[in-house]
Amino acid sequence: MKPLGALLGLTASLVVAARSPALGLSPDAVPAKTEADVPRISMADFVKGLAQDGLLVVDVRSSEQYMQGHIPGAISVPLALGLAGQVERLKSQKKPIVTYCG
């Protein structure tokens, strides 16, 4: 597995799929309709949330890419397979969801 620093350096963007008051995002906000509407999280907030086990990190790359290296604790939900069937399982974790791809 690649070191965390290398993986974070390859990460194109970190997006928050659930609102979190701890991250300055309103839990009552209207769901994003377009990619531009999806809130972003700073790297500093991401590292802090990850260290406090306060985030659910979802790797949306292919299973093969995930197996080559991923952020420790991240779960694999390949975007190509669709997220729709995983929504309830992810929401049941009751944590802000951060997705990433390389």
N, C-alpha and C positions, 0 to 999 in steps of 0.2 A: 504494500500500500504506500502511496506517496505521502510525504510529510504534509501536515496541515497547511503550512505556509505556501508550499508549492501549489496545493489545490486552491487555496484562496487567491493566489496570484493568477490562476487560470480562469477563475470564475468571472463570467461576463457580467452578471448582475445578480443581486440578491433581492428578491421581492417578497414582500409580506403578503400572504394570502389571507390572513386573518388580522383584524384590528387588535391593537394592544395599548391600553393606557400607559403601561410601563415604557413603551417605546414612543409615546407621544401620538398615538393614533387612536381615534375615537372608535370604541366598539360599536357605536350606533351608526357609523358611516355607511353610506350607500355602497353596495358591492360594485366593484370596478366593471365597467362595460367594455373598455378597450384596454390594450396593453399600456397605453399612456396614462390611464387612470389608476393603475396598480401602484400602491405606495412602495417606495424603495426604502431600504434600511441601510444605514451607514455601516461601514466595516467595523467601526468601534462599537456600535450598538450590537452588531451581530456577534462579535467576539465576546462581549459582556453577556449577552443572552445565552450564548452557547456554554460559557463557563458556569453560569448559574442554572443550567438545565431548564431554562425558561423558554426554549424554542423547540418546535418540531421541524427538523431540517429534512427537506425532501429533495432528493437528487432526481431530476427529470430526464437525465441522459439515458442512453440505452443501457441495458443490463451489462453488456460487454464493457462499456466505458466505466460503469460503476465498479465492476470487478477489478478493473485496472487501478483503481484508487478513488477514494471518496472521503468526504469530511467525516471524521469519526462521529458515530451516532446517527448519521444520515440514513434515511430509509430510501430504498429504490422504488420509484413509481415512474417508469418510463412514459414520457409524454406520448410517444407513438402508440402506446396501448390505451391511452385515454385516462383522464383523471376522474371522469364522472362516476365510475364504479367505486372509487376509493374515497369520495368526499365524506361520507358518514364515518368511516373508519378514522380518517385524519381528524375530523372535527371532534371526535370522541376523546381525543387526547387533551382537549381543553387548553391548548397552548397556541400562541401565534405560530402560524405555518410560514416557514421561509423556504422558497424553492430556489434551486440553483441549477445552472447548466454550464458547460465549459466552452 
